[in-house]
Amino acid sequence: MDIRGIVKGLHPLEVRVLRRYRRGSPITAESIMKDLEYKLGQCNQVFSWLQAKGLVVEKTRRTKTAYELTELGKEYVEKGSPEERIMKLLGDKGPLSIRDITDRLGLENKDVGSAFGILSKEGALGMDGEKRVTILDAAKAARLSVTRRIFELAASSGIVDEDALSEMEKGVVAGIAKKRGAGTAPFRVVERDEVVYELEAGVDDIRAELETEGITGEEAGAVTPEMLETGSWKTSSFRAYNIDLPPGRLIPGRRNAYAEFLENTKDKLVSLGFEEFDGSLVETEFWNCDALFMPQFHAARDIHDVYSVKSPEKAKFIEEPYLSAVARVHEDGGDTGSRGWQYGFDREFTKRLILRSQGTVMSARTLPKARVPGRYFGMLRCFRYDKVDATHLSDFYQTEGIVLGEEVNLRTLLGFLEMFAVEVAGATEVKYVPGYFPFTEPSVEVHIKHPVLGWFELGGSGIFRPEVSKTLGVDCPVLAWGIGIDRMALMALGLNDLRELFSNDIESVRMRRAKGN
């Protein structure tokens, strides 16, 4: 055994235990707390450390039951239990109704009723002819004195061991204690192991070395302001330090980088006068597609692109007058100047429930109640069957927005797209590509260049067709966009794979936050 090496690595808590106890003497957490004034956590640390060094051995172990005061129990200690308070009140004031007892003691009806039920069952209380509670035999409430003694035993430390109670007291406390859900009981049942340890062979040599080195366990661990002020540091003994040990790692609390990115983007939009909208993840085909002038035979309706809800399969109804107006615009264009899609609109199919596949659904829902001029946005979770890779997820977020006004135009739209690409995503190379969407004309896709992934689409946009805006009650230009905010975060946070945004690797999350700064 390397005596000097062991002594050099001892903590002051261990030193004091080794100097205080001898081989063969039983050592417990309770004895250390009493003899050395350690806290329970310090005792557990000492036993763990000494066991790891082979200096103590576990001799016996048994499970002990104790009863710990809950917040309700502490109230009973101070004010008395409802039974005690009722007996005292009736002894002072005579018979009273349940309502009078409740009002005078400030208790709830259920507590007074429960206490009365217990005491009447014991024969201590009863009801007179005027429905007033009266004392029948105070001696039959002797259980209350036993309960009061248990409260007093637990009052000082907040807990009382079962071993300290008489058989009668054990029976009483078992009736007012709970192991789980103890918030409604005065005592919580606590079970803990009582372990007895003994020091191992070789401890005497270590103790001798401690004496030789003059190590007492009282050595200071650091120079304190008080030491500097009084000058006591000059005569104090200090613990030895191993300067080769690495310093402790400081990990400050911080917000998730992606969550913070979302909040910052929201702040930017709100500062520009946008109002936020949100809605259900489950939508109907009507709002998700039909209201956006997407024909019911469009390829995006394919089951491999949109997730359907199994039960219930359909909504009970679609709001009017929007159902009829949208059906008409699909069939013949309505009063929008369009010829529509020239097919028979299926009013049952439009009720089919699906998971929201695009954020534009909320733009459609917002149009009937939107103000002109107005600006609206949402950060919406969407679901679309897709092959997952570095730039695609089947469960993703879009930032969806609309701007309504007589003066807005394509130039205005391109300005917003540039803001998202440059100021939010942090891209340095941006390009705009003509696109096609059934609900906008003209339609524009914005693409950005990632340093590793190259060019990819950030999102689509355009100006709502009259078949969408006019049908939903808006007779002015409406700019609309649906941009993948996950992809903007991919660029802004310096990542190379969308899946990293949702990683459960805490170290990678910490590094991402630092890089995001």
C-alpha positions as CSV (number, residue, x, y, z in Angstrom):
1,M,0.0,0.0,0.0
2,D,1.4,3.4,-1.0
3,I,0.7,5.1,2.4
4,R,2.1,8.5,1.3
5,G,0.2,8.5,-2.0
6,I,-3.0,7.7,-0.2
7,V,-2.4,10.4,2.5
8,K,-1.7,12.9,-0.2
9,G,-5.0,12.3,-1.9
10,L,-7.2,12.4,1.2
11,H,-9.9,15.0,1.5
12,P,-10.2,16.9,4.8
13,L,-13.6,15.2,5.4
14,E,-11.9,11.8,5.1
15,V,-9.0,12.8,7.3
16,R,-11.2,13.8,10.2
17,V,-13.1,10.5,10.0
18,L,-9.8,8.5,10.0
19,R,-8.5,10.4,13.0
20,R,-11.8,10.1,14.9
21,Y,-12.6,6.4,14.6
22,R,-10.6,3.2,15.3
23,R,-10.7,-0.2,13.7
24,G,-13.5,-2.4,14.9
25,S,-15.8,0.6,15.8
26,P,-19.1,0.8,13.9
27,I,-19.4,3.9,11.8
28,T,-22.7,5.2,10.5
29,A,-23.9,8.4,8.9
30,E,-25.7,9.2,12.1
31,S,-22.6,8.8,14.2
32,I,-20.6,11.0,11.9
33,M,-23.3,13.7,11.9
34,K,-23.3,13.6,15.7
35,D,-19.5,13.4,16.3
36,L,-18.2,15.6,13.5
37,E,-21.2,17.7,12.6
38,Y,-21.2,16.6,9.0
39,K,-24.3,16.9,6.8
40,L,-25.8,13.7,5.4
41,G,-24.5,14.5,1.9
42,Q,-20.9,14.8,3.3
43,C,-21.3,11.5,5.1
44,N,-22.3,9.7,1.9
45,Q,-19.3,11.3,0.1
46,V,-16.9,10.2,2.7
47,F,-18.1,6.6,2.7
48,S,-17.9,6.5,-1.1
49,W,-14.3,8.0,-1.2
50,L,-13.0,5.7,1.6
51,Q,-14.6,2.6,0.0
52,A,-12.9,3.5,-3.3
53,K,-9.6,3.6,-1.5
54,G,-10.3,0.3,0.3
55,L,-10.2,1.9,3.7
56,V,-13.7,1.1,4.9
57,V,-15.9,-2.0,4.4
58,E,-19.7,-2.3,4.7
59,K,-20.7,-4.6,7.6
60,T,-24.4,-4.5,7.8
61,R,-27.3,-2.8,5.9
62,R,-31.0,-2.6,6.8
63,T,-33.9,-0.5,5.6
64,K,-35.3,2.0,8.1
65,T,-38.7,3.7,7.8
66,A,-39.1,7.3,8.9
67,Y,-41.9,9.9,8.7
68,E,-41.1,13.3,7.3
69,L,-43.3,16.3,7.8
70,T,-44.9,17.7,4.7
71,E,-45.9,21.4,4.3
72,L,-49.3,20.4,5.5
73,G,-47.7,18.7,8.5
74,K,-45.7,21.8,9.4
75,E,-48.9,23.8,9.4
76,Y,-50.5,21.2,11.7
77,V,-47.5,21.5,14.1
78,E,-48.0,25.2,14.3
79,K,-51.8,25.6,14.2
80,G,-53.0,22.1,15.2
81,S,-54.7,19.5,13.1
82,P,-58.3,20.1,12.0
83,E,-59.4,17.5,14.7
84,E,-57.5,19.3,17.4
85,R,-58.8,22.7,16.4
86,I,-62.4,21.5,16.2
87,M,-62.2,19.9,19.7
88,K,-60.7,23.0,21.2
89,L,-63.3,25.3,19.5
90,L,-66.2,23.2,20.7
91,G,-64.7,23.0,24.2
92,D,-64.6,26.9,24.3
93,K,-67.7,27.8,22.4
94,G,-70.1,24.8,22.8
95,P,-72.1,23.2,20.0
96,L,-71.7,24.8,16.6
97,S,-72.9,24.1,13.1
98,I,-70.5,22.8,10.4
99,R,-70.8,26.1,8.7
100,D,-69.9,28.0,11.9
101,I,-66.9,25.8,12.5
102,T,-65.7,26.3,8.9
103,D,-66.0,30.1,9.2
104,R,-64.4,30.4,12.6
105,L,-61.4,28.2,11.9
106,G,-60.9,29.3,8.3
107,L,-60.9,25.7,7.1
108,E,-62.4,24.2,4.0
109,N,-65.7,22.3,4.2
110,K,-64.1,19.0,3.1
111,D,-61.5,19.3,5.9
112,V,-64.1,20.0,8.6
113,G,-66.3,17.2,7.2
114,S,-63.5,14.7,7.2
115,A,-62.4,15.6,10.7
116,F,-65.9,15.4,12.0
117,G,-66.4,12.0,10.4
118,I,-63.2,10.7,12.1
119,L,-64.1,12.0,15.5
120,S,-67.8,11.0,15.3
121,K,-66.7,7.5,14.3
122,E,-64.5,7.4,17.4
123,G,-67.5,8.5,19.5
124,A,-66.0,11.8,20.5
125,L,-68.4,14.1,18.5
126,G,-72.0,13.9,17.4
127,M,-74.9,16.0,16.2
128,D,-77.7,17.4,18.4
129,G,-81.3,18.0,17.4
130,E,-80.5,21.4,15.9
131,K,-77.8,19.8,13.5
132,R,-75.0,21.3,15.6
133,V,-71.8,19.5,16.3
134,T,-71.3,18.7,20.0
135,I,-68.8,16.9,22.1
136,L,-70.1,13.5,23.3
137,D,-67.0,12.2,25.0
138,A,-63.7,14.1,24.8
139,A,-61.9,11.1,26.4
140,K,-62.5,9.1,23.2
141,A,-60.4,11.6,21.3
142,A,-57.3,10.4,23.1
143,R,-55.7,9.6,19.7
144,L,-55.2,13.4,19.3
145,S,-52.7,13.5,22.2
146,V,-50.7,10.7,20.5
147,T,-50.8,12.6,17.2
148,R,-49.6,15.7,19.0
149,R,-46.6,13.9,20.5
150,I,-45.6,12.6,17.1
151,F,-45.8,16.1,15.7
152,E,-43.6,17.4,18.5
153,L,-41.0,14.6,17.9
154,A,-40.8,15.5,14.3
155,A,-40.9,19.3,14.8
156,S,-37.2,19.9,15.5
157,S,-35.6,18.0,12.6
158,G,-38.7,17.6,10.3
159,I,-38.5,13.8,10.5
160,V,-39.0,11.1,13.0
161,D,-37.7,7.5,12.8
162,E,-40.2,4.7,13.2
163,D,-37.8,3.2,15.8
164,A,-38.4,6.2,18.1
165,L,-42.2,5.5,18.2
166,S,-44.2,3.2,20.4
167,E,-46.5,0.6,18.9
168,M,-49.5,2.8,19.4
169,E,-47.7,5.8,17.8
170,K,-46.7,3.6,14.8
171,G,-50.3,2.7,14.3
172,V,-51.4,6.3,14.5
173,V,-48.8,7.8,12.2
174,A,-49.3,5.0,9.6
175,G,-52.9,6.3,9.3
176,I,-51.8,9.9,8.5
177,A,-48.8,9.3,6.3
178,K,-48.5,8.6,2.6
179,K,-45.7,7.2,0.5
180,R,-46.8,8.8,-2.7
181,G,-48.9,11.9,-3.3
182,A,-48.2,13.1,0.2
183,G,-49.3,16.7,-0.4
184,T,-52.6,15.9,1.2
185,A,-51.1,14.2,4.2
186,P,-49.2,15.6,7.2
187,F,-46.4,13.0,6.9
188,R,-44.5,11.5,4.0
189,V,-43.2,7.9,4.4
190,V,-39.4,7.8,3.8
191,E,-37.5,4.6,3.5
192,R,-33.7,4.7,3.6
193,D,-30.9,2.2,4.2
194,E,-28.9,2.3,7.4
195,V,-25.4,1.1,6.6
196,V,-22.8,0.3,9.2
197,Y,-19.2,0.5,8.2
198,E,-15.8,-0.4,9.8
199,L,-12.3,0.8,9.0
200,E,-10.1,-1.7,7.2
201,A,-6.6,-3.0,7.9
202,G,-3.8,-0.5,7.2
203,V,-5.8,2.5,8.6
204,D,-3.4,2.6,11.6
205,D,-0.4,3.2,9.3
206,I,-2.3,6.0,7.5
207,R,-3.3,7.6,10.8
208,A,0.4,7.5,11.9
209,E,1.4,9.2,8.6
210,L,-1.2,11.8,9.2
211,E,0.2,12.5,12.6
212,T,3.7,12.6,11.2
213,E,2.7,15.1,8.5
214,G,0.7,17.2,11.0
215,I,-2.5,16.8,8.8
216,T,-5.6,17.3,10.9
217,G,-8.4,17.8,8.4
218,E,-8.9,21.4,9.5
219,E,-6.6,22.8,6.8
220,A,-8.1,25.7,4.9
221,G,-8.9,25.1,1.2
222,A,-8.6,28.8,0.1
223,V,-7.7,32.2,1.3
224,T,-10.9,34.0,2.2
225,P,-11.5,37.8,2.5
226,E,-11.8,37.3,6.3
227,M,-8.3,35.8,6.4
228,L,-6.9,38.7,4.5
229,E,-8.7,41.2,6.7
230,T,-7.6,39.7,10.0
231,G,-4.2,38.4,8.8
232,S,-5.0,34.9,10.0
233,W,-3.8,33.5,6.7
234,K,-0.2,34.0,8.0
235,T,-0.6,31.3,10.6
236,S,-3.2,29.1,8.9
237,S,-2.5,25.6,7.5
238,F,-3.6,25.1,3.9
239,R,-4.4,22.0,1.9
240,A,-1.8,20.9,-0.7
241,Y,-2.8,21.5,-4.4
242,N,-1.9,19.5,-7.4
243,I,-1.3,22.1,-10.1
244,D,-1.2,19.5,-12.8
245,L,-4.9,18.7,-12.4
246,P,-7.1,20.3,-15.2
247,P,-9.4,23.1,-14.0
248,G,-13.0,22.5,-13.5
249,R,-15.2,23.0,-16.5
250,L,-17.6,25.9,-16.3
251,I,-20.7,25.4,-18.4
252,P,-23.0,28.4,-18.2
253,G,-26.7,28.0,-18.9
254,R,-27.8,29.1,-22.3
255,R,-30.7,28.8,-24.6
256,N,-30.9,26.4,-27.5
257,A,-29.4,28.0,-30.6
258,Y,-32.3,27.1,-32.9
259,A,-34.9,28.2,-30.4
260,E,-33.1,31.5,-30.0
261,F,-32.8,31.9,-33.8
262,L,-36.6,31.5,-34.1
263,E,-37.2,34.1,-31.5
264,N,-34.8,36.6,-33.0
265,T,-36.5,36.1,-36.4
266,K,-39.9,36.7,-34.8
267,D,-38.6,39.9,-33.2
268,K,-37.3,41.2,-36.6
269,L,-40.7,40.6,-38.2
270,V,-42.7,42.1,-35.3
271,S,-40.4,45.2,-35.4
272,L,-41.4,45.6,-39.1
273,G,-45.1,45.7,-38.2
274,F,-46.0,42.1,-38.7
275,E,-48.7,40.4,-36.7
276,E,-48.2,36.7,-35.9
277,F,-50.7,33.9,-36.7
278,D,-50.9,30.2,-35.9
279,G,-53.3,27.3,-36.2
280,S,-53.9,23.6,-35.8
281,L,-51.5,21.0,-37.2
282,V,-54.5,19.1,-38.5
283,E,-56.1,20.8,-41.5
284,T,-58.7,20.0,-44.1
285,E,-58.0,19.6,-47.8
286,F,-60.1,22.7,-48.2
287,W,-57.8,25.1,-46.4
288,N,-54.6,23.3,-47.1
289,C,-55.1,23.1,-50.9
290,D,-58.6,24.0,-52.3
291,A,-58.7,27.5,-50.9
292,L,-55.3,28.0,-52.5
293,F,-56.7,27.2,-55.9
294,M,-54.9,23.9,-56.0
295,P,-57.0,21.6,-58.2
296,Q,-58.2,18.4,-56.5
297,F,-56.4,16.3,-59.1
298,H,-53.1,18.1,-58.5
299,A,-50.0,15.9,-58.0
300,A,-49.4,17.3,-54.5
301,R,-52.6,15.6,-53.4
302,D,-50.9,12.2,-53.9
303,I,-50.8,10.1,-50.7
304,H,-47.0,10.0,-50.9
305,D,-46.8,13.8,-50.4
306,V,-49.4,14.5,-47.8
307,Y,-50.1,12.7,-44.5
308,S,-53.8,11.7,-44.1
309,V,-55.5,11.4,-40.7
310,K,-56.8,7.9,-40.1
311,S,-59.5,8.7,-37.6
312,P,-61.6,10.7,-38.0
313,E,-61.1,10.8,-41.8
314,K,-63.1,14.0,-42.5
315,A,-64.2,17.2,-40.9
316,K,-67.9,17.6,-40.1
317,F,-68.3,20.7,-42.2
318,I,-66.5,23.5,-44.1
319,E,-67.2,27.1,-43.3
320,E,-69.6,29.0,-45.5
321,P,-69.6,31.2,-47.6
322,Y,-66.0,30.1,-48.3
323,L,-66.9,26.5,-49.4
324,S,-69.3,27.6,-52.0
325,A,-67.1,30.5,-53.2
326,V,-64.1,28.2,-53.6
327,A,-66.1,25.4,-55.2
328,R,-67.4,27.9,-57.8
329,V,-63.9,29.4,-58.6
330,H,-62.6,25.8,-59.1
331,E,-65.5,25.0,-61.5
332,D,-65.8,28.1,-63.6
333,G,-63.7,30.9,-62.0
334,G,-66.6,32.6,-60.2
335,D,-66.4,36.4,-60.4
336,T,-62.6,36.5,-60.5
337,G,-62.3,36.8,-64.3
338,S,-60.8,33.3,-64.4
339,R,-62.1,30.2,-66.2
340,G,-61.3,28.1,-63.1
341,W,-60.1,24.5,-63.5
342,Q,-63.3,23.3,-65.4
343,Y,-64.1,20.2,-63.3
344,G,-66.8,19.2,-60.8
345,F,-65.6,20.2,-57.3
346,D,-65.9,17.3,-54.8
347,R,-67.4,18.8,-51.6
348,E,-66.8,15.6,-49.7
349,F,-63.2,15.2,-50.7
350,T,-62.5,18.7,-49.5
351,K,-63.4,17.7,-45.9
352,R,-60.6,15.1,-45.8
353,L,-58.3,15.7,-42.7
354,I,-54.5,15.8,-43.3
355,L,-51.4,17.1,-41.5
356,R,-50.6,20.6,-42.6
357,S,-48.2,20.3,-45.5
358,Q,-47.5,24.0,-46.1
359,G,-47.6,27.2,-44.1
360,T,-49.7,28.9,-46.8
361,V,-52.7,27.3,-45.3
362,M,-52.6,29.9,-42.5
363,S,-52.3,32.7,-45.0
364,A,-55.5,31.5,-46.6
365,R,-57.3,31.3,-43.2
366,T,-56.0,34.8,-42.3
367,L,-57.2,36.5,-45.5
368,P,-61.0,36.7,-44.7
369,K,-60.2,38.7,-41.4
370,A,-57.1,40.5,-42.6
371,R,-56.9,44.3,-42.6
372,V,-55.8,46.3,-45.6
373,P,-53.1,47.4,-45.5
374,G,-51.7,44.7,-43.3
375,R,-48.7,42.4,-42.6
376,Y,-49.0,38.9,-41.1
377,F,-46.6,36.1,-40.4
378,G,-46.3,32.7,-38.8
379,M,-43.7,30.1,-37.9
380,L,-45.5,26.9,-38.7
381,R,-44.7,23.3,-38.3
382,C,-45.4,21.3,-41.5
383,F,-45.4,17.7,-42.5
384,R,-44.6,16.3,-45.9
385,Y,-43.6,12.9,-47.0
386,D,-40.0,13.4,-48.1
387,K,-36.7,11.6,-48.2
388,V,-34.6,12.9,-45.2
389,D,-31.2,14.3,-46.1
390,A,-29.0,17.3,-45.3
391,T,-31.6,19.8,-46.7
392,H,-34.9,17.9,-46.4
393,L,-36.9,16.7,-43.4
394,S,-40.4,15.2,-43.3
395,D,-41.2,17.4,-40.3
396,F,-40.1,20.9,-40.8
397,Y,-40.8,24.6,-40.1
398,Q,-41.8,27.4,-42.5
399,T,-42.0,31.1,-41.9
400,E,-45.1,32.1,-43.8
401,G,-46.0,35.7,-44.5
402,I,-48.5,37.9,-46.3
403,V,-48.5,41.6,-47.0
404,L,-51.7,43.3,-48.2
405,G,-52.0,46.7,-49.8
406,E,-52.8,48.7,-52.9
407,E,-49.2,49.8,-53.4
408,V,-47.3,46.5,-52.9
409,N,-45.8,44.8,-55.9
410,L,-43.1,42.4,-57.1
411,R,-40.3,44.8,-56.1
412,T,-41.7,44.9,-52.6
413,L,-41.7,41.1,-52.5
414,L,-38.1,40.8,-53.6
415,G,-37.1,43.3,-50.9
416,F,-38.6,40.9,-48.2
417,L,-36.9,37.9,-49.8
418,E,-33.6,39.7,-49.7
419,M,-34.1,40.5,-46.1
420,F,-34.7,36.8,-45.3
421,A,-31.7,35.6,-47.4
422,V,-29.2,38.2,-46.3
423,E,-30.1,39.6,-42.9
424,V,-31.8,36.5,-41.4
425,A,-30.0,33.6,-43.1
426,G,-26.7,35.5,-43.5
427,A,-26.2,34.4,-47.1
428,T,-23.7,36.4,-49.3
429,E,-24.8,34.9,-52.6
430,V,-28.6,35.0,-53.5
431,K,-30.5,34.4,-56.7
432,Y,-34.2,34.6,-57.7
433,V,-35.6,31.9,-60.0
434,P,-39.0,31.9,-61.7
435,G,-41.3,29.3,-60.2
436,Y,-44.8,27.9,-60.4
437,F,-47.4,27.6,-57.7
438,P,-51.1,27.2,-58.4
439,F,-52.0,30.1,-56.0
440,T,-49.5,32.8,-57.0
441,E,-48.7,34.7,-60.2
442,P,-46.0,35.7,-60.7
443,S,-44.1,33.1,-58.6
444,V,-40.5,33.4,-57.4
445,E,-38.1,31.0,-55.7
446,V,-35.3,32.4,-53.7
447,H,-32.0,30.4,-53.6
448,I,-28.9,30.8,-51.5
449,K,-25.4,29.4,-51.7
450,H,-24.1,27.4,-48.8
451,P,-20.3,27.1,-48.5
452,V,-20.5,23.3,-48.3
453,L,-23.9,22.2,-49.7
454,G,-23.9,24.7,-52.6
455,W,-27.0,26.2,-54.0
456,F,-30.4,25.2,-52.5
457,E,-33.9,26.6,-52.5
458,L,-34.8,28.7,-49.4
459,G,-38.5,29.0,-50.3
460,G,-41.2,30.0,-52.7
461,S,-43.2,33.2,-53.0
462,G,-45.4,35.3,-55.3
463,I,-48.5,37.4,-55.5
464,F,-51.8,35.7,-54.7
465,R,-54.0,35.1,-57.8
466,P,-57.4,36.7,-57.6
467,E,-58.8,33.1,-57.5
468,V,-57.3,33.0,-53.9
469,S,-57.5,36.5,-52.6
470,K,-60.7,37.8,-54.1
471,T,-62.5,34.5,-53.3
472,L,-61.6,35.0,-49.7
473,G,-62.7,38.6,-49.6
474,V,-59.6,40.6,-50.4
475,D,-59.6,42.8,-53.5
476,C,-56.1,44.1,-53.5
477,P,-52.6,42.7,-54.2
478,V,-51.4,40.2,-51.6
479,L,-47.7,39.2,-51.4
480,A,-47.1,35.8,-50.0
481,W,-44.1,33.6,-49.2
482,G,-43.3,30.3,-47.5
483,I,-39.6,30.0,-46.6
484,G,-37.9,27.1,-44.8
485,I,-36.8,28.6,-41.6
486,D,-34.9,25.4,-40.8
487,R,-32.8,26.1,-43.9
488,M,-32.2,29.7,-42.9
489,A,-31.0,28.4,-39.5
490,L,-28.7,25.9,-41.3
491,M,-26.9,28.8,-43.0
492,A,-27.0,31.3,-40.1
493,L,-25.7,28.8,-37.5
494,G,-22.9,27.4,-39.7
495,L,-24.3,23.9,-40.0
496,N,-24.0,21.4,-42.8
497,D,-27.1,19.2,-42.1
498,L,-30.6,20.1,-41.1
499,R,-30.7,17.1,-38.7
500,E,-28.1,18.8,-36.5
501,L,-30.8,21.4,-35.5
502,F,-32.6,18.6,-33.6
503,S,-29.7,16.7,-32.2
504,N,-29.8,15.3,-28.7
505,D,-26.0,15.5,-28.4
506,I,-25.6,18.2,-25.7
507,E,-22.0,18.8,-26.6
508,S,-22.8,19.6,-30.2
509,V,-25.6,21.9,-29.0
510,R,-23.2,23.8,-26.8
511,M,-20.7,24.2,-29.6
512,R,-23.4,25.3,-32.0
513,R,-24.5,28.0,-29.5
514,A,-20.9,29.3,-29.3
515,K,-20.6,29.3,-33.0
516,G,-24.0,31.0,-33.4
517,N,-22.7,33.9,-31.2
